[in-house]
């Protein structure tokens, strides 16, 4: 799983209300770009800020806000910018905004690169191990320790190199986009798992809040797009070298799920729909195909439009607070797929067997307990996307639809 994890800012131990002189100084920073209509000192500065300004922007928010943020940071304050109407101000015209100034600035901690390096090394070993067990690799095993012999592990190199290449491209897409926008971020953390796919994915951690929705969008979509640059050609390379045959009877096999894109890719390579409903023929994925298929699955999972997954970043940057409808619809759809995967439900409604997958219960748990359903706003929640980003955002949504797999795995 790849997810941009926000860092948590330590709250100041004691928050005192600013003096009149300091209030006027803070106001003067904002005033050149904001026609101030009112100024308040909130009663709860930790939650509502030490100063609340209401007014109308004199310059575009994507120009004004970065200057406020830089000037206020020098005085150890952090601003937020919100639409007054969206904040619940009754009768507020759409151009009215709230500027809240909070005490403190998130200071990125010192990197601990050794953790990233150790986790990556363990993930290399775990993916080599899983890859070496996939297919007929000719392992020579006399004891359990032989599984970790370098000569045996290297049999899984095509799988490990393909999968880690796709995951690394995905995470460094996020990383370099964040660095481009001068947002502090960690190097990727890979998660080793010596079962199933050999890894639970990877994530990077944001070390400070994202300033606005444009930067949020750029950082969010850079990962999936970078991963796809590798995953798509590697999938076709893998398919071109994979065998197509009728699965042998009475042999337990796992059938990978079809997305629209994966189904089309097999048709383009082999000239038939696979699995073929008439002949029973299907593709037997080699290591490269399997790893590329996993890479596409990971991309689709990260593009789920919920919380702070990549898809959650995308829809929030596109639609703002209205993205909550997409968030709730996604949770509802996953709940349907999960319930449809329960045996007693399939006994009652056999037609649901093609879309039911009880593994979505795990994802529902992660979303509801850890990831969150809705996306928190950026510091500047007024700046909207330009047309170029809107078009790209719609393309990313189409990519999610094409790569999503309702039933990732089932037993033949």
C-alpha positions as a printed NumPy array, in Angstrom:
array([[  0.   ,   0.   ,   0.   ],
       [  1.33 ,   3.409,  -0.874],
       [  0.002,   6.288,   1.115],
       [  1.215,   9.808,   1.813],
       [  1.32 ,   9.909,   5.587],
       [  1.19 ,  13.364,   7.179],
       [  3.435,  14.132,  10.092],
       [  1.872,  15.36 ,  13.283],
       [  2.845,  18.762,  14.566],
       [  3.597,  19.132,  18.24 ],
       [  1.272,  21.637,  19.856],
       [  2.895,  24.515,  21.74 ],
       [  2.796,  23.81 ,  25.483],
       [  1.317,  27.2  ,  26.299],
       [ -0.618,  29.437,  23.899],
       [ -1.013,  33.052,  24.936],
       [ -3.064,  35.584,  23.05 ],
       [ -0.954,  38.029,  21.046],
       [ -0.569,  41.582,  22.238],
       [ -2.21 ,  44.421,  20.35 ],
       [  1.141,  45.279,  18.794],
       [  1.642,  41.701,  17.596],
       [ -1.924,  41.538,  16.278],
       [ -1.308,  44.663,  14.248],
       [  1.968,  43.214,  12.951],
       [  0.241,  40.015,  11.848],
       [ -2.533,  42.038,  10.239],
       [ -0.048,  44.146,   8.298],
       [  1.426,  40.969,   6.744],
       [ -1.95 ,  39.927,   5.335],
       [ -3.43 ,  43.367,   4.606],
       [ -1.746,  44.071,   1.23 ],
       [ -3.535,  41.05 ,  -0.258],
       [ -6.795,  41.079,   1.716],
       [ -9.511,  43.706,   2.044],
       [-10.133,  43.107,   5.748],
       [-13.743,  43.442,   6.877],
       [-13.367,  42.202,  10.452],
       [-10.72 ,  40.993,  12.887],
       [-11.321,  38.789,  15.93 ],
       [ -9.29 ,  37.199,  18.68 ],
       [-10.737,  33.678,  19.155],
       [-11.249,  32.289,  22.641],
       [ -9.587,  28.955,  21.833],
       [ -6.333,  29.862,  20.057],
       [ -5.175,  26.217,  19.824],
       [ -8.248,  25.26 ,  17.77 ],
       [ -9.331,  28.549,  16.192],
       [ -6.054,  30.449,  15.87 ],
       [ -4.739,  33.493,  17.69 ],
       [ -6.207,  35.811,  15.06 ],
       [ -9.181,  35.496,  12.69 ],
       [ -9.482,  37.838,   9.73 ],
       [-12.452,  37.997,   7.388],
       [-12.318,  39.768,   4.058],
       [-11.954,  39.569,   0.297],
       [ -8.801,  38.699,  -1.573],
       [ -7.158,  41.471,  -3.566],
       [ -4.83 ,  39.026,  -5.337],
       [ -5.257,  35.407,  -6.411],
       [ -4.871,  33.097,  -3.438],
       [ -2.068,  31.07 ,  -5.045],
       [ -0.013,  34.292,  -5.163],
       [ -1.007,  35.813,  -1.819],
       [ -0.913,  32.769,   0.436],
       [  2.725,  31.696,  -0.152],
       [  3.87 ,  35.188,   0.867],
       [  1.765,  35.077,   4.039],
       [  3.074,  31.632,   4.891],
       [  6.711,  32.654,   4.451],
       [  6.367,  35.927,   6.386],
       [  4.404,  34.371,   9.243],
       [  6.752,  31.381,   9.504],
       [  9.57 ,  33.775,  10.329],
       [  7.504,  34.847,  13.344],
       [  6.603,  31.242,  14.259],
       [  3.01 ,  31.38 ,  13.02 ],
       [  1.097,  29.333,  10.415],
       [ -1.865,  30.687,   8.401],
       [ -4.876,  28.868,   6.943],
       [ -7.196,  30.163,   4.239],
       [-10.822,  29.027,   3.938],
       [-13.961,  30.045,   2.095],
       [-16.282,  31.8  ,   4.558],
       [-19.319,  30.147,   2.979],
       [-17.814,  26.658,   3.308],
       [-16.923,  27.416,   6.918],
       [-20.601,  27.952,   7.649],
       [-20.802,  31.756,   7.634],
       [-24.497,  32.458,   7.05 ],
       [-25.159,  34.597,   3.987],
       [-21.468,  34.925,   3.136],
       [-20.832,  35.829,  -0.521],
       [-18.582,  33.345,  -2.37 ],
       [-15.662,  35.774,  -2.457],
       [-15.478,  36.145,   1.346],
       [-12.648,  34.244,   3.038],
       [-11.408,  33.509,   6.547],
       [ -7.715,  33.771,   7.382],
       [ -6.772,  32.103,  10.655],
       [ -3.31 ,  32.495,  12.104],
       [ -2.145,  29.676,  14.364],
       [  0.826,  29.653,  16.726],
       [  3.785,  27.456,  15.845],
       [  5.353,  26.064,  12.689],
       [  5.92 ,  22.397,  11.852],
       [  9.677,  21.865,  11.804],
       [ 10.763,  18.757,   9.861],
       [ 12.748,  16.323,  11.981],
       [ 16.126,  14.91 ,  11.079],
       [ 15.956,  12.041,   8.577],
       [ 16.817,   8.499,   9.672],
       [ 17.84 ,   7.098,   6.328],
       [ 19.157,   3.893,   7.873],
       [ 15.552,   2.807,   8.555],
       [ 14.657,   3.274,   4.873],
       [ 17.768,   1.323,   3.835],
       [ 17.128,  -1.607,   6.205],
       [ 13.468,  -1.902,   5.209],
       [ 14.375,  -1.783,   1.52 ],
       [ 17.025,  -4.492,   1.944],
       [ 14.545,  -6.726,   3.783],
       [ 11.942,  -6.095,   1.064],
       [ 14.458,  -7.072,  -1.627],
       [ 15.026, -10.379,   0.192],
       [ 11.307, -11.018,   0.772],
       [ 10.378, -10.34 ,  -2.869],
       [ 13.266, -12.477,  -4.114],
       [ 12.028, -15.243,  -1.814],
       [  8.44 , -15.045,  -3.07 ],
       [  9.587, -14.796,  -6.678],
       [ 11.816, -17.861,  -6.305],
       [  8.773, -19.898,  -5.24 ],
       [  6.683, -18.767,  -8.209],
       [  6.554, -21.184, -11.104],
       [  9.103, -23.838, -11.973],
       [ 12.346, -22.113, -10.978],
       [ 14.347, -25.282, -10.329],
       [ 15.125, -24.658,  -6.672],
       [ 17.446, -27.122,  -4.957],
       [ 16.057, -27.521,  -1.43 ],
       [ 17.533, -29.917,   1.142],
       [ 16.635, -27.915,   4.251],
       [ 14.601, -24.846,   5.19 ],
       [ 17.723, -22.672,   5.12 ],
       [ 18.257, -23.515,   1.46 ],
       [ 15.376, -21.18 ,   0.604],
       [ 17.688, -18.288,   1.571],
       [ 20.695, -19.472,  -0.395],
       [ 21.726, -16.693,  -2.82 ],
       [ 21.586, -19.053,  -5.79 ],
       [ 17.979, -19.925,  -4.942],
       [ 16.914, -16.363,  -4.11 ],
       [ 18.272, -15.139,  -7.429],
       [ 15.726, -17.361,  -9.172],
       [ 13.154, -14.764,  -8.108],
       [ 15.053, -11.819,  -9.604],
       [ 12.644, -11.152, -12.523],
       [  9.72 , -10.91 , -10.089],
       [ 11.563,  -8.82 ,  -7.478],
       [ 13.13 ,  -6.425,  -9.983],
       [  9.821,  -5.85 , -11.77 ],
       [  7.733,  -5.316,  -8.649],
       [ 10.27 ,  -3.202,  -6.75 ],
       [ 10.949,  -1.164,  -9.88 ],
       [  7.251,  -0.287, -10.172],
       [  6.89 ,   0.474,  -6.449],
       [ 10.061,   2.569,  -6.426],
       [  8.914,   4.558,  -9.472],
       [  5.574,   5.164,  -7.736],
       [  7.073,   6.366,  -4.455],
       [  9.825,   8.465,  -6.008],
       [  7.173,  10.082,  -8.186],
       [  5.636,  11.365,  -4.951],
       [  9.062,  12.184,  -3.517],
       [ 10.364,  14.294,  -6.39 ],
       [  7.026,  16.101,  -6.821],
       [  7.14 ,  17.034,  -3.131],
       [ 10.743,  18.195,  -3.403],
       [  9.847,  20.222,  -6.505],
       [  7.199,  22.051,  -4.485],
       [  9.603,  22.441,  -1.529],
       [  7.463,  20.265,   0.757],
       [  9.585,  18.31 ,   3.228],
       [  9.15 ,  14.56 ,   2.778],
       [ 10.916,  11.348,   3.751],
       [ 12.437,   8.809,   1.447],
       [ 10.18 ,   5.794,   0.733],
       [  9.603,   3.202,   3.447],
       [  9.226,  -0.267,   1.912],
       [  7.308,  -2.887,   3.888],
       [  8.69 ,  -6.445,   3.648],
       [  6.309,  -9.406,   3.798],
       [  7.74 , -12.901,   3.097],
       [  4.304, -14.186,   2.032],
       [  1.771, -13.476,  -0.722],
       [  3.395, -10.719,  -2.853],
       [  6.617, -10.343,  -0.862],
       [  5.734,  -6.816,   0.237],
       [  2.863,  -4.795,   1.59 ],
       [  3.921,  -1.872,  -0.588],
       [  5.608,   1.344,   0.417],
       [  4.829,   4.84 ,   1.615],
       [  6.429,   8.216,   2.116],
       [  5.764,  10.551,   5.024],
       [  5.105,  14.243,   4.613],
       [  7.045,  16.166,   7.236],
       [  4.964,  19.341,   7.001],
       [  1.437,  20.315,   5.857],
       [  0.821,  20.677,   2.118],
       [  0.316,  24.402,   1.37 ],
       [ -2.489,  24.257,  -1.221],
       [ -4.618,  21.989,  -3.395],
       [ -2.458,  22.439,  -6.504],
       [  0.612,  21.1  ,  -4.729],
       [ -1.534,  18.396,  -3.116],
       [ -2.72 ,  17.329,  -6.567],
       [  0.753,  17.306,  -8.11 ],
       [  2.231,  15.241,  -5.286],
       [ -0.74 ,  12.863,  -5.229],
       [ -0.912,  12.002,  -8.944],
       [  2.851,  11.901,  -9.559],
       [  3.164,   8.503,  -7.855],
       [  0.566,   6.494,  -9.802],
       [  1.57 ,   8.059, -13.121],
       [  5.258,   7.315, -12.54 ],
       [  4.451,   3.735, -11.542],
       [  2.347,   3.211, -14.652],
       [  5.226,   4.335, -16.871],
       [  6.993,   1.122, -15.811],
       [  4.03 ,  -1.164, -15.096],
       [  2.357,  -0.9  , -18.508],
       [  5.339,  -1.811, -20.751],
       [  6.497,  -4.488, -18.288],
       [  3.034,  -6.057, -18.383],
       [  3.161,  -6.332, -22.174],
       [  6.725,  -7.697, -22.039],
       [  5.62 , -10.282, -19.501],
       [  2.489, -11.276, -21.423],
       [  4.459, -11.687, -24.646],
       [  6.681, -14.26 , -22.921],
       [  3.901, -16.05 , -20.993],
       [  2.224, -19.295, -22.002],
       [ -1.459, -19.663, -22.874],
       [ -3.03 , -23.069, -22.207],
       [ -5.986, -24.841, -20.669],
       [ -5.47 , -25.218, -16.893],
       [ -4.993, -28.885, -15.899],
       [ -7.975, -30.446, -14.106],
       [ -7.95 , -31.217, -10.386],
       [ -4.971, -28.941,  -9.755],
       [ -5.53 , -26.086,  -7.275],
       [ -4.712, -22.812,  -9.001],
       [ -5.242, -19.137,  -8.223],
       [ -6.962, -17.063, -10.89 ],
       [ -5.949, -13.414, -11.05 ],
       [ -8.698, -10.865, -11.464],
       [ -9.371,  -8.96 , -14.658],
       [ -9.462,  -5.211, -14.823],
       [-10.654,  -3.559, -18.021],
       [ -7.055,  -2.688, -18.849],
       [ -5.617,  -6.134, -18.07 ],
       [ -8.368,  -7.863, -20.072],
       [ -7.651,  -5.567, -23.029],
       [ -3.885,  -6.095, -22.76 ],
       [ -4.331,  -9.897, -22.969],
       [ -6.615,  -9.485, -25.968],
       [ -4.058,  -7.28 , -27.735],
       [ -1.213,  -9.746, -27.093],
       [ -3.019, -13.061, -27.649],
       [ -5.951, -12.068, -29.85 ],
       [ -8.591, -13.601, -27.583],
       [-10.484, -12.888, -24.388],
       [ -8.779, -14.661, -21.481],
       [ -9.861, -16.688, -19.695],
       [-11.611, -17.901, -22.848],
       [-15.171, -18.908, -21.923],
       [-15.401, -21.29 , -24.893],
       [-12.068, -23.131, -24.783],
       [-11.056, -22.6  , -21.147],
       [ -7.642, -21.29 , -22.228],
       [ -5.945, -18.757, -19.993],
       [ -2.577, -17.121, -19.587],
       [ -0.092, -18.676, -17.175],
       [  1.691, -15.599, -15.852],
       [  5.459, -15.706, -15.623],
       [  7.316, -13.74 , -12.946],
       [  7.377, -10.477, -14.898],
       [  3.681, -10.658, -15.775],
       [  2.71 , -11.486, -12.198],
       [  4.766,  -8.631, -10.758],
       [  3.433,  -6.145, -13.336],
       [ -0.124,  -7.303, -12.576],
       [  0.557,  -6.671,  -8.87 ],
       [  1.935,  -3.238,  -9.774],
       [ -1.296,  -2.381, -11.585],
       [ -3.331,  -3.717,  -8.659],
       [ -1.345,  -1.564,  -6.227],
       [ -1.925,   1.444,  -8.469],
       [ -5.684,   0.836,  -8.483],
       [ -5.788,   0.343,  -4.701],
       [ -3.92 ,   3.593,  -4.162],
       [ -6.295,   5.378,  -6.524],
       [ -9.322,   4.466,  -4.407],
       [-10.916,   7.911,  -3.887],
       [-10.893,   7.877,  -0.094],
       [ -8.951,   9.541,   2.7  ],
       [ -5.308,  10.273,   2.066],
       [ -4.723,   7.614,  -0.545],
       [ -3.569,   8.947,  -3.913],
       [ -7.14 ,   8.819,  -5.217],
       [ -8.312,  10.698,  -2.139],
       [ -5.772,  13.443,  -2.851],
       [ -6.955,  13.606,  -6.447],
       [-10.689,  13.929,  -5.848],
       [-10.218,  16.365,  -2.962],
       [ -7.948,  18.583,  -5.05 ],
       [-10.513,  18.436,  -7.867],
       [-13.76 ,  18.862,  -5.947],
       [-12.838,  20.202,  -2.513],
       [-15.281,  19.32 ,   0.234],
       [-17.723,  17.877,  -2.298],
       [-15.237,  15.016,  -2.636],
       [-16.843,  13.513,   0.473],
       [-19.633,  12.171,  -1.775],
       [-17.052,  10.224,  -3.794],
       [-15.442,   9.076,  -0.534],
       [-18.73 ,   7.738,   0.844],
       [-19.726,   6.165,  -2.478],
       [-16.396,   4.301,  -2.58 ],
       [-16.87 ,   2.946,   0.94 ],
       [-20.4  ,   1.881,  -0.008],
       [-19.178,   0.105,  -3.157],
       [-16.399,  -1.73 ,  -1.292],
       [-18.942,  -2.78 ,   1.34 ],
       [-21.134,  -4.225,  -1.406],
       [-18.209,  -6.155,  -2.933],
       [-17.161,  -7.439,   0.508],
       [-20.664,  -8.604,   1.471],
       [-21.111, -10.2  ,  -1.959],
       [-18.037, -12.309,  -1.246],
       [-19.538, -14.008,   1.82 ],
       [-20.484, -17.652,   1.14 ],
       [-24.011, -17.422,   2.549],
       [-24.713, -14.316,   0.435],
       [-23.489, -16.102,  -2.697],
       [-25.7  , -19.076,  -1.825],
       [-28.686, -16.752,  -1.678],
       [-27.673, -14.749,  -4.753],
       [-25.354, -16.883,  -6.932],
       [-24.943, -14.113,  -9.49 ],
       [-22.838, -12.103,  -7.019],
       [-20.002, -14.621,  -7.22 ],
       [-18.424, -12.702, -10.102],
       [-18.099,  -9.462,  -8.114],
       [-17.871, -10.637,  -4.503],
       [-14.538, -10.623,  -2.659],
       [-14.433, -10.813,   1.129],
       [-10.866,  -9.432,   1.149],
       [-12.4  ,  -5.959,   0.85 ],
       [-13.323,  -6.231,   4.55 ],
       [ -9.626,  -5.749,   5.337],
       [ -9.531,  -2.612,   3.201],
       [-12.694,  -1.312,   4.832],
       [-11.012,  -1.777,   8.218],
       [ -7.907,   0.095,   7.045],
       [-10.004,   2.924,   5.592],
       [-12.366,   3.309,   8.544],
       [ -9.772,   2.863,  11.306],
       [ -6.416,   4.019,   9.927],
       [ -6.649,   5.916,   6.633],
       [ -9.896,   7.794,   7.194],
       [-12.793,   8.264,   4.811],
       [-12.553,  12.005,   4.116],
       [ -9.551,  14.149,   3.247],
       [ -8.401,  17.024,   5.49 ],
       [ -8.039,  20.418,   3.8  ],
       [ -4.738,  21.948,   2.785],
       [ -3.535,  25.104,   4.53 ],
       [ -4.871,  27.126,   1.595],
       [ -8.197,  25.538,   0.734],
       [ -9.302,  28.395,  -1.54 ],
       [ -6.848,  27.899,  -4.411],
       [ -8.449,  25.632,  -7.005],
       [ -6.902,  23.638,  -9.825],
       [ -6.19 ,  25.172, -13.194],
       [ -7.66 ,  23.609, -16.353],
       [ -4.546,  21.576, -17.124],
       [ -4.656,  19.913, -13.726],
       [ -8.419,  19.371, -13.945],
       [ -8.034,  17.498, -17.226],
       [ -5.193,  15.418, -15.778],
       [ -7.315,  14.708, -12.708],
       [-10.14 ,  13.362, -14.853],
       [ -7.602,  11.195, -16.717],
       [ -6.412,   9.789, -13.373],
       [-10.01 ,   8.915, -12.454],
       [-10.36 ,   7.094, -15.798],
       [ -7.105,   5.226, -15.054],
       [ -8.595,   4.087, -11.744],
       [-11.717,   2.786, -13.49 ],
       [ -9.62 ,   0.929, -16.092],
       [ -7.267,  -0.698, -13.547],
       [ -9.668,  -1.469, -10.68 ],
       [-10.237,  -5.187, -10.05 ],
       [-13.42 ,  -6.059,  -8.101],
       [-12.166,  -9.604,  -7.394],
       [ -8.34 ,  -9.558,  -7.273],
       [ -7.91 , -13.293,  -6.655],
       [-10.064, -16.424,  -6.61 ],
       [ -9.415, -20.159,  -6.479],
       [-10.067, -22.259,  -9.573]])
